[in-house]
Amino acid sequence: MDSSSLRERQKERRRARIYSVAIDLFKRGGFQTTTATDIAKASNVSRGTFFNYYPYKEAVLLDYGSEVMTRLRDHAEARLKEHTPPLTVLYEVWDLLADENSRERDLFPPLAYEVMNPNPERARTAYQALPLSKVIELILRPLHQAGQMRTDLSLQRISNLIADTYLMVALRWSAYGTERTLQEEMRLALTLLLEGALRREPAARN
């Protein structure tokens, strides 16, 4: 193994350790109260080294969110290959995501806020790390290709609207809570959205 490959593996291991320690600290002590210095100290690296890997604390959460999105995409692809109806797959993915957000209720708001960060570069980075709309687009594509979805909006636009709705409903639930679980709130919102997204046969005329 050459020296450059060894250095890359060392960097990957160090980043993985920093990430693992940071997520553990966030879960135990809360995201807001955990500082970059806390993470660096627990990871046995300098504060400067932490910032070499993660330019801001929220960037750690983007890695976490990216992992969640990968799991959802893998689930969707596997279920579609089994010829599971796309809407069934979408509700499954919705439930899995809601379950994750419910378990990690303190991590979701700062992660979601990154997508709306006033800094355009940070918002773009967050959007790319959290491609929920791409997962939704993958699931709905068979319906779109079969002509079962409305044609005045693109599949990408519909998928973006559904993903944006998830973000806002989950943020509201995380901040205020409701009598319903997040899964129930999300299923209600998704059902309402799909009623507008799916193509309906025109009513028969007498």
C-alpha positions in Angstrom: 0.0 0.0 0.0 1.5 3.4 -0.9 1.7 6.3 1.5 -1.1 8.3 -0.1 -3.6 5.3 0.2 -2.6 4.9 3.8 -3.2 8.6 4.6 -6.6 8.4 3.0 -7.6 5.4 5.1 -6.3 7.1 8.2 -8.4 10.2 7.3 -11.5 8.1 6.7 -11.1 6.3 10.0 -10.6 9.7 11.8 -13.6 11.2 10.2 -15.7 8.1 11.1 -14.5 8.3 14.7 -15.3 12.0 14.9 -18.8 11.4 13.4 -19.6 8.5 15.7 -18.5 10.5 18.8 -20.4 13.6 17.7 -23.7 11.7 17.1 -23.3 10.0 20.5 -22.8 13.3 22.3 -25.7 14.9 20.4 -28.0 12.1 21.5 -26.8 12.1 25.1 -26.4 15.8 25.8 -28.4 17.5 23.1 -27.3 19.1 19.8 -27.5 22.7 21.0 -25.4 22.2 24.2 -22.7 20.0 22.5 -19.9 22.2 21.2 -17.2 21.5 18.6 -14.7 21.6 21.5 -16.6 18.8 23.3 -16.6 16.7 20.1 -12.9 17.3 19.5 -11.9 16.4 23.1 -14.0 13.2 23.1 -12.5 12.2 19.7 -9.0 12.9 20.9 -8.3 15.4 18.1 -7.8 19.2 18.2 -10.6 21.6 17.6 -8.9 22.6 14.3 -8.8 19.0 13.2 -12.6 18.8 13.8 -13.1 21.8 11.6 -10.9 20.3 8.9 -13.4 17.4 8.6 -16.6 19.3 9.4 -16.6 23.1 8.7 -19.5 23.7 11.0 -21.2 21.5 13.7 -24.4 21.0 11.6 -22.3 19.3 8.9 -22.1 16.3 11.2 -25.8 16.0 11.0 -25.7 16.0 7.2 -23.7 12.8 7.3 -26.3 11.3 9.6 -29.1 12.5 7.3 -27.3 11.1 4.2 -27.1 7.7 5.9 -30.8 7.8 6.6 -31.6 8.7 3.0 -29.3 5.9 1.7 -31.2 3.3 3.8 -34.6 4.6 2.5 -33.4 4.5 -1.1 -32.1 0.9 -0.6 -35.5 -0.1 0.9 -37.4 1.5 -1.9 -35.3 -0.1 -4.6 -35.5 -3.5 -3.0 -39.3 -3.3 -2.6 -39.9 -2.0 -6.2 -37.8 -4.9 -7.5 -40.2 -7.2 -5.7 -43.0 -5.6 -7.7 -44.5 -4.0 -4.6 -47.1 -1.3 -5.6 -45.3 2.1 -5.6 -47.8 3.7 -3.3 -47.3 0.9 -0.7 -43.5 1.5 -1.0 -44.0 5.2 -0.5 -46.0 4.7 2.6 -43.4 2.3 3.9 -40.6 4.8 3.3 -42.8 7.5 4.9 -43.3 5.4 8.0 -39.6 4.5 8.2 -38.6 8.1 8.0 -41.2 9.2 10.6 -40.0 6.4 12.9 -36.4 7.6 12.6 -37.4 11.2 13.2 -39.5 10.2 16.2 -36.6 8.3 17.8 -34.1 11.1 17.1 -36.5 14.0 17.8 -33.7 16.4 19.0 -31.6 15.8 15.8 -34.2 16.5 13.2 -34.9 20.3 13.7 -31.3 21.5 13.3 -30.9 19.1 10.4 -34.0 20.4 8.7 -33.1 24.0 9.3 -29.9 23.5 7.3 -32.0 23.0 4.2 -33.4 26.4 4.8 -30.1 28.0 5.9 -29.9 31.7 4.7 -26.4 30.9 3.5 -27.0 29.6 0.0 -24.0 27.4 0.0 -24.9 25.7 3.2 -28.5 25.3 2.1 -27.3 23.7 -1.2 -25.0 21.4 0.6 -27.8 20.2 2.9 -30.2 19.7 0.0 -27.7 17.6 -1.8 -27.0 15.5 1.4 -30.7 14.9 2.0 -32.2 13.9 -1.4 -35.6 12.9 -0.1 -37.3 14.2 -3.2 -35.0 11.9 -5.3 -36.2 8.9 -3.3 -39.8 9.9 -3.8 -39.2 10.4 -7.5 -37.7 6.9 -7.8 -40.8 5.4 -6.1 -43.4 7.4 -8.1 -41.7 7.0 -11.5 -43.6 3.8 -12.4 -46.9 5.5 -11.8 -45.8 8.5 -13.8 -44.7 6.3 -16.7 -48.0 4.4 -16.6 -49.9 7.7 -17.0 -51.4 7.4 -13.5 -50.2 10.9 -12.4 -51.3 14.3 -13.4 -49.5 15.7 -16.3 -49.6 19.5 -15.7 -46.8 19.1 -13.1 -43.5 17.3 -13.7 -42.6 14.3 -11.6 -39.7 16.3 -10.1 -42.1 19.1 -9.1 -44.5 16.7 -7.4 -41.7 14.9 -5.6 -40.2 18.2 -4.4 -43.6 19.3 -3.1 -44.1 16.0 -1.2 -40.6 16.2 0.3 -41.1 19.8 1.3 -44.3 19.0 3.0 -42.6 16.2 5.0 -40.0 18.7 6.1 -42.6 21.3 7.3 -44.9 18.8 9.0 -42.0 17.1 10.8 -40.6 20.4 12.0 -43.9 21.5 13.3 -44.4 18.2 15.1 -40.9 18.3 16.6 -41.4 21.8 17.9 -45.0 21.7 19.1 -46.2 18.1 19.1 -49.8 17.0 18.5 -52.2 14.4 19.8 -51.2 12.3 16.8 -47.9 10.5 16.4 -45.5 11.7 13.7 -46.4 8.6 11.7 -50.1 9.5 11.8 -49.4 13.1 11.0 -47.2 12.1 8.0 -49.7 9.6 6.7 -52.5 12.2 6.8 -50.3 14.7 5.0 -49.2 12.2 2.4 -52.7 11.0 1.7 -53.9 14.6 1.1 -50.9 15.2 -1.2 -51.4 12.0 -3.2 -55.1 12.9 -3.8 -53.9 15.9 -5.6 -51.0 14.2 -7.4 -52.7 11.1 -8.8 -54.6 11.3 -12.0 -58.3 10.9 -11.6 -60.7 9.6 -14.2 -63.2 12.3 -15.2 -66.7 11.8 -13.7 -69.1 10.2 -16.1 -71.7 12.5 -17.6 -75.3 11.5 -17.6 
